[in-house]
Amino acid sequence: MAEEKPYLTGRTYIFRLPKGKDLLDSITSFCHDNQIKCGVINGVGAVENATLSHYDQAKKKYDKVTVSEPCEIISLVGNVSIKDNRPFINANMLLSDKAGNLKGGRLTIGTKIFTAEMFIQELVGEPKVRKEDKVTKLQLWV
């Protein structure tokens, strides 16, 4: 296992994202605008609809999961790292529909915000960089 150095906590952001915008794109833009290269993300709120994905390990590709109804964000957790010299958000989201049924997966482009309150804790140190892993075909830290 690689030797890891500890990270220090940097700036802390607590903010709300605008209604009607794409959730993943908004988080990525916030990190880019604030030069956040490494960090931890948490969020709550609601979406008008969502696009999630699930990684098929056998096929080595993501399958899209479409949620076409309003849902509460029960949990959004993830991290910020760097891919192609830009902030890369890797986040999973758990949603609840009006009947309390849960749906979850990896946050992808196509999730429309109803309301979203976000927390980002910047981590100071050598940023994690993502590249394709030849075995899994996933974008992993190198």
Helices and strands as residue ranges (DSSP letters): E 8-17, H 23-33, E 39-56, E 61-67, E 71-83, E 86-96, E 102-107, E 112-124, E 130-132, E 139-141
